Amino acid sequence: MRVLVVEDFEVLARSVATGLRREGMAVDVVLDGTAAFERLAVTRYDVVVLDRDLPGVHGDEICRRLAHGRCETRVLMLTASGTIEDRVGGLSLGADDYLSKPFAFAELVARVRALGRRAGPPVPPTLAWGDITLDPARRVVFRAGRRLELSPREFAVLECLLAVPGLVVSAEELLERVWDEAADPFSSAVKHTVHRLRAKLGDPPVIETVREGGYRVGPA
């Protein structure tokens, strides 16, 4: 899942981003509305965690434009005010969900995950192929009943592949969906992550390399 955190209080923004990355999400951070528009113009995000009171361009305007653009990006609006009027106002602008500050981080994660599931084509709550089962909510993977210890990146790559069995997912798409803005597009990070993932999954192999295409789980 690719997430953009838009929050002008830098300590909070970095803290939220760090926590979401630990949950296996690829997270970018900007501190004002103008920078948010620049990122949204070039990157497809599943979820935007959007502070309402932003310098530059106000959060309401960002939310309004996203809603009018009919994009699939979902908006979780954050605000220091939790009155009913504020919540209704934010949702009326086109926000998909609303969370008042201060908030419990576990609730933020749950809301971001729920919005992320709505940002793309519907997928079952548990992904499976053969004897492999992946539970996105619980962040666990089993093969033949044995739990596998995967890193957040390995988990996210496997989740991307299992979500579209039989289809090829390019290295570029994996880099965009699993890594954040700090990733070097010319690095071999995807290749090395898939190599480690294959080793942990064991035999028989389930991830196929498609020459000049990418990676695939299951037959075409």
C-alpha positions in Angstrom: 0.0 0.0 0.0 1.3 3.4 -0.9 0.4 6.2 1.5 1.0 10.0 1.5 1.1 11.7 4.9 0.3 15.4 4.7 0.9 17.0 8.1 2.6 20.4 8.9 3.6 19.3 12.4 6.8 17.5 11.3 7.3 15.5 14.5 3.8 14.0 14.2 4.2 13.5 10.4 7.5 11.6 10.8 6.1 9.5 13.7 3.0 8.5 11.7 5.2 7.6 8.7 7.6 5.5 10.8 4.7 3.6 12.4 3.0 2.9 9.0 6.3 1.7 7.5 6.6 -0.8 10.4 3.2 -2.1 9.3 4.6 -2.8 5.8 3.3 0.3 4.0 5.3 2.5 1.6 5.0 6.1 3.0 5.9 9.5 1.7 5.7 12.7 3.8 5.1 16.3 2.9 4.6 19.2 5.3 2.3 21.6 3.3 -0.5 21.5 0.8 1.5 22.8 -2.2 4.0 19.9 -1.9 1.1 17.5 -1.5 -0.3 18.6 -4.9 3.1 18.1 -6.5 3.3 14.5 -5.2 -0.2 13.6 -6.1 0.4 14.8 -9.7 3.2 12.3 -10.2 2.5 9.3 -7.9 -0.6 7.1 -7.5 -1.4 6.8 -3.8 -3.8 4.3 -2.2 -4.5 6.5 0.8 -3.7 10.1 1.8 -3.6 10.9 5.5 -4.5 14.6 5.3 -4.3 17.2 8.0 -7.0 19.7 7.5 -5.3 22.9 8.6 -2.3 23.1 6.2 0.0 26.0 5.1 0.1 26.7 1.4 -3.0 25.0 0.1 -5.6 24.1 2.7 -6.5 20.5 3.3 -10.1 21.2 2.4 -9.0 22.2 -1.1 -6.9 19.2 -1.5 -9.7 16.9 -0.5 -12.2 18.7 -2.8 -9.9 18.4 -5.8 -9.3 14.7 -5.2 -13.0 14.1 -4.9 -13.8 16.1 -8.1 -11.0 14.3 -10.0 -12.8 11.0 -9.3 -9.4 9.3 -8.6 -9.2 6.1 -6.6 -7.1 7.6 -3.9 -8.8 7.5 -0.5 -8.6 10.3 2.0 -8.4 10.0 5.8 -8.7 13.5 7.2 -7.1 14.5 10.4 -8.0 17.5 12.6 -7.6 18.8 16.0 -11.3 19.4 16.2 -13.6 16.5 16.6 -17.0 18.2 16.7 -19.9 16.7 14.7 -20.0 19.8 12.5 -16.3 19.4 11.6 -16.7 15.7 10.9 -19.7 16.3 8.7 -17.9 19.2 6.9 -14.9 17.0 6.2 -16.9 14.1 4.9 -19.0 16.5 2.8 -15.9 17.7 1.1 -15.2 14.2 -0.1 -13.1 12.7 2.6 -13.6 8.9 3.0 -12.9 8.9 6.7 -12.2 11.3 9.5 -10.0 11.0 12.6 -9.7 13.5 15.4 -6.4 14.3 17.2 -5.2 13.0 19.5 -5.8 9.5 18.1 -4.7 5.9 19.0 -2.2 4.7 16.5 -3.8 1.3 16.2 -7.0 3.0 15.1 -5.2 5.0 12.5 -3.6 1.9 11.1 -6.9 0.1 11.0 -8.6 3.0 9.2 -5.7 3.3 6.7 -5.9 -0.4 5.9 -9.7 -0.3 5.5 -9.4 2.6 3.1 -6.6 0.9 1.2 -8.8 -2.1 0.5 -11.3 0.3 -1.0 -8.8 2.0 -3.2 -8.3 -0.9 -5.6 -10.2 -3.8 -7.0 -11.9 -6.0 -4.3 -9.7 -8.7 -2.9 -10.6 -11.4 -0.4 -9.7 -10.8 3.3 -7.2 -13.7 3.0 -5.0 -14.3 0.0 -4.0 -17.8 -0.9 -2.2 -19.8 -3.6 -1.6 -23.5 -3.2 -0.5 -24.1 0.4 0.4 -20.5 1.0 -2.0 -18.3 3.0 -1.5 -14.6 3.6 -3.6 -12.6 6.0 -3.2 -8.8 5.3 -5.0 -7.7 8.5 -3.1 -9.9 10.9 0.2 -9.5 8.9 0.9 -13.3 8.9 1.9 -15.8 6.2 1.7 -19.6 6.4 3.0 -22.3 4.1 1.7 -25.8 4.6 0.6 -24.7 8.1 4.0 -23.3 9.1 4.2 -19.6 9.9 6.9 -17.8 7.9 8.9 -14.8 9.3 8.9 -12.2 6.6 10.2 -8.7 6.6 7.7 -5.9 5.9 9.0 -5.5 2.3 9.0 -9.3 1.7 5.4 -9.5 3.0 4.3 -6.5 0.8 5.8 -8.0 -2.3 4.1 -11.4 -1.7 0.8 -9.6 -1.0 1.1 -7.7 -4.3 1.7 -10.9 -6.2 -1.0 -13.0 -4.5 -3.6 -10.3 -5.1 -3.3 -10.9 -8.9 -2.5 -14.6 -9.3 -1.5 -15.5 -12.8 -0.7 -11.9 -13.8 2.7 -10.4 -14.2 3.7 -7.6 -11.8 6.7 -5.6 -13.1 9.7 -4.7 -11.0 8.8 -1.0 -11.5 5.3 -1.5 -10.2 6.6 -3.4 -7.1 9.0 -0.6 -6.5 6.2 2.0 -6.7 3.8 0.0 -4.5 6.2 -1.4 -1.8 9.0 1.2 -1.6 8.8 4.9 -0.8 10.3 8.0 -2.3 13.7 7.2 -0.9 14.0 4.1 -3.2 16.6 4.3 -6.0 14.7 3.3 -9.2 17.9 2.0 -10.6 18.7 -0.3 -7.7 18.3 -4.0 -7.5 16.2 -3.8 -4.4 13.2 -5.6 -5.9 15.4 -8.4 -7.2 17.2 -9.0 -3.9 13.9 -8.9 -2.0 12.3 -11.5 -4.3 15.4 -13.6 -3.9 15.1 -13.6 -0.1 11.4 -14.2 -0.3 11.8 -17.2 -2.5 14.3 -18.7 0.0 11.9 -18.2 2.9 9.0 -19.7 0.9 11.0 -22.8 0.1 10.1 -25.5 -2.4 8.3 -26.1 -4.6 8.9 -22.5 -6.0 5.9 -20.3 -6.4 7.3 -17.0 -7.7 8.1 -17.1 -11.4 10.4 -14.6 -13.1 8.9 -13.5 -16.4 11.7 -12.4 -18.7 11.5 -8.7 -19.5 8.2 -8.6 -17.7 8.4 -9.0 -13.9 7.2 -11.6 -11.5 4.2 -13.9 -11.2 2.5 -16.3 -8.8 0.6 -19.1 -10.5 0.2 -20.0 -14.2 -0.6 -17.4 -16.8 
